Amino acid sequence: MVVSPFRFGRLWGMKLKLVAFRLITLIALAACCASLLDHLLPSPAFCGFKAGCDEVVNSAFGSLLGIPLSAWGLMAFGVFYVLTLFPGTLAAKLVGPAAIIAGLGGLALVLIQAFLLKQFCPLCLITDAAALLLAAVELGVSPAKQAPAKPFRPRRWLWAGAAIIAVGGPVLWPLIQPIPPVPEQVKAYWQAGKITVVEVTDFECPYCRKTHPALAEFLEQHDDRLAFVRLVQPMEKHANALHAARAYLCVERQHQAEAMGTALFEADDLSEKDCERLAESQGLDMDDYRQCVADPKTDAQIRQLTGWVEQAHIDGLPVIWIQDQRLMGEQTVASLRAALKRAERRYDAAR
């Protein structure tokens, strides 16, 4: 005989139901705290650069009344958790409806990510899944099995301690794995009164190439508020990266850096001859260009500009500092905007 999930749920009893509620809520609290910290910290500590968290969190659905949904979630799940510690009282009557409301909210947010944003945030999905599980547990347990009221027992302090660990763990993690400080070489480019964007890139790097259109759009949108510096770090594994770096520096001397940078990022071939052809298409003084490319001082300048990168705990390119916000790997306009917001908050607080 097949027993339906709802009928099977009635056999759990209220005690196991509360345990399930609390364990699920602990997971939600940890995810909400991690997401909120990523929103507040100089650089995200939990969500990777390809995860899509910035796109979701900084969308029109990522906040309510100007407060991040992660902060609302932390408060809501915290209240729900406290309610579960007092079974048999008035609080117990609120737990069930709250679980159903949480489930509906979680479902709505999952659908928004899937069909409107078409982008998923892993930390958000963990929180939404927890909300759905709360509703499932509520629907799967018969209210007739609820236990009578009992006094607050000492073991409930253990559950309170578990909540502190769930929230404190994400808070402590950035202290255990601290974000490297902004290199002094980057700070040297900071300009008073503006947020400075410093990009370290390689024209042959695939992630750098994917990031360039987003960075160009971002810089154009915020041109009046930003100062931009591009530093070229040719990676040894890219055969033509040094040719492209020389070409860029030599064109930069003739004040055509942005057009040349775009041409280098979009070029199919970055051989020495092709770089020269791209430079010529910019209408430059080619005698000056060829002399610059052949000059050993150009390679020395490249080494001087980015020789510090290897000591700056950088695992790959591109790496972009928006003031003190460090972004690594492929970026989108949304991730750049999110970093700008964090940079502005910290910049204004420091003034």
Secondary structure, 3 states (H helix, E strand, C coil): CCCCHHHHHCCCCHHHHHHHHHHHHHHHHHHHHHHHHHHHCCCCCCCCCCCCHHHHHCCCCCEECCEEHHHHHHHHHHHHHHHHCCCCCHHHHHHHHHHHHHHHHHHHHHHHHHHHHCCCCHHHHHHHHHHHHHHHHHHCCCHHHCCCCCCCCCCHHHHHHHHHHHHHHHHHHHHHCCCCCCCHHHHCCCCCCCEEEEEEECCCCHHHHHHHHHHHHHHHHCCCCEEEEEEECCCCCCCCHHHHHHHHHHHHCCCCHHHHHHHHHHCCCCCHHHHHHHHHCCCCCHHHHHHHHHCHHHHHHHHHHHCCHHHCCCCCCCEEEECCEEEECCCCHHHHHHHHHHHHHHHHHHC
